[in-house]
Amino acid sequence: MFETSTRATRTRSGLQQRWQRGQGFTVAFAALWLGVGFPSDGSATHEADHRFTVEGFVCGADGKGMVNTDVLVKDTKISYGQVVKTDGDGYYRATFHLHNENLGDPLLIEAKGEQQNHKVQFDPKDLESERKIQIHFGTGCVHDVNSPPTWLWWGLGGTAAVVAGAVGVKRIVKARRKQGQKRGKTQGKRKH
């Protein structure tokens, strides 16, 4: 009786493990499908000819990006606005659904108590290019938003150093083995 119940428990746990693996596969597949089926945040709003982005950096007096700072971006003609927060580099981004008719609309951008007034500017005939404007507050922390992040360069450099070190160690070990083999052969010849 004890043996039978143990077997039943083992079989059930095996089935549970297979079901959990299958469930994990299903969850992974669903996540992949959602990632592919639904585009990223910037393109999810609308197509490029209906999307207008205001982006930039907010910097302090020391030239460093201000983290978690509120930035108000507002099209004052249609009374639509967003409050977004800066990231770890002081970067912010607000995306609007605008049409060709919104060309020239007044924009109000406010951060750290400062206001800037601009106009919605883009080429209404260009339906492919991103319609955006960069507006910065402060000086010294502006980065190229489209360039790879700094940590990526440091990571690649570190990886290259590790690979170069491993190749160097491998060559040293190989050279020492060859020297050891040569010594063994020469010592063997002397004994005879």
N, C-alpha and C positions, 0 to 999 in steps of 0.2 A: 504494500500500500504506500509506504513512504517513497519507494522508488518510482511508482507511477505518478505521484503528485509532483515529484521533482522534475520528471520528464515533461509533464504538462506545463509546469512553470517555465522550464527552459524553452519549450516550443513557443509558448505565448510571448516570452521576452524576445525570442528571435523574430517572431512576427512583428512585434512592436518595433524592434530595431529596423526591420525592413520598411515598415510603414513610415517611420520617422525619417529614414533616408529618402524615401519617395516623397514625403511631404517637404523635406528640405529642397529636393530637386524642383518640386512644383513652385515653391516660394522663389527660388533663384530664377526659374524660367519666367515667372510672372514679373519679377523685378526687371529682368532683361527686356521683356516685351514692353513694359511701361516706359523704360528708358529709351527704347528705340521708337516706340509708337508715339510718344509725346516728346516733342522737341524741347530744347533747353529753355530756361526762363526768358532769355532775350528774344528768342524767336517764337516762343509760345504766345506772346501777347498778340502779335499780328505780323503780317508780311512786312518786308522792309519798307515798302511804299506807304504803309499805314503806321509806321512806328517812328517815334522821334525820341532820342535818348539825350539826356543831360547828364554829364559825368564830370568828375574832377577830383581835386584833392583839397582838403582843409588842413592847413598847417598852423602851428603855433609860432610864437615869436622866436623860438629856438630853431625853427626850420624843420621840426619833426612833425610827422602826421599826427593829427588829433584823433584819438580812438573813440568810437562810440558817440560821436557828435551828431546832433540832429541837423539835417539840411532840408529846408523847405524849398521845393521846386514847384512853381505855379504858373500856368498859362492864365493870365488875368483876364483875357478876353472871354474865355469860356468858363471861367471860375472853377477850374479843375486844378488840383494840386496834390502833391505827395510830400510826406515827411519821410526821409530815409536816413539811415545811420551810416556813419563812416566805418570802415573796417580797420584792421590793425595797422595799415599804412596811411590812414586818413583818406582813403578813396571812397567816393560815393557814386551811385548810379541810380537814376530815375528814368523810367521808360513810360512814354505816353502813347495813346492811340490818337494820332493826328492825321489829317488828310491834306491834300494840296490846298484846300481852302484856308487852312490854318497858317499858310506861309505869311510871315510878317507879324504874327500874333505876338504881343508883348509877354516876355517871361520875367518873372521875379524869382530870384534865387537868394536865399538867406541862410547864413551860417555864422555862428559865434557872434551874433549881434550885428553883423554887416549885411548889407543888401546890395545886390547887383541887378541891374535891369538890362536885358538883352532882348533880341527878337528871334523868333523861330526862323531859321535860315536853312534852305536846302534847294536843290535843283528839282523842280517839279517834274521835269522830263525824265530824270534818272529814277527808274523804278527798281533798280537792283542794289545800289549802294546803301549802306547804313546812313540814316539821317541822324546826325548827332552834333552836339556842340560840347566843348570842354570849357568849364568855368571853374577857376581855382580861387581859393581864399588863402591868403598868406603867401609866403615864399619859401623855397628851399626843399620842399618835399615832393615836388612833382616828378613822377616816374612815367616811363612809357608803359601805358596800360596793356598794350599788346605784346610786350616782350615777356619772355619766361621769367618767373619769379627768381629772386636771388638764391633761395634755398636750392633750386634746381641746379644752378651752376656750381654751388658748393658741393652738392651731392655728387654731381658728375666728376668734379675734381677729386673728391675723396675716393670715389670708386676707382678712378684711373690710378691714383696713388696705391691703393690696395692691390690692384691687378699687377701694376709694375713691380711692387714689392714681392708678390707671390712668384712672378716670373723670375725675378732676380734670385730669390731663395732657391727656387727649383734648379736654376742653372748652377748655383754654388754647390748644392747637394750632388747634382749629377757630376760635376767636375771632381769633387772629392771622392766619389765612388770610383770613377775612372782611375784616379791616382792610387786608390787602395787596391784596385785590381791589378794595376801595373806593378805595384810593389810586391803583391802576392806572386805574380808570375816571375819577377826577377829573383825573389827569394827562393822560389821553387827551383829555378835553374841552378842556383848556387849550391843547393844541397846535393844535387846529383853529381 
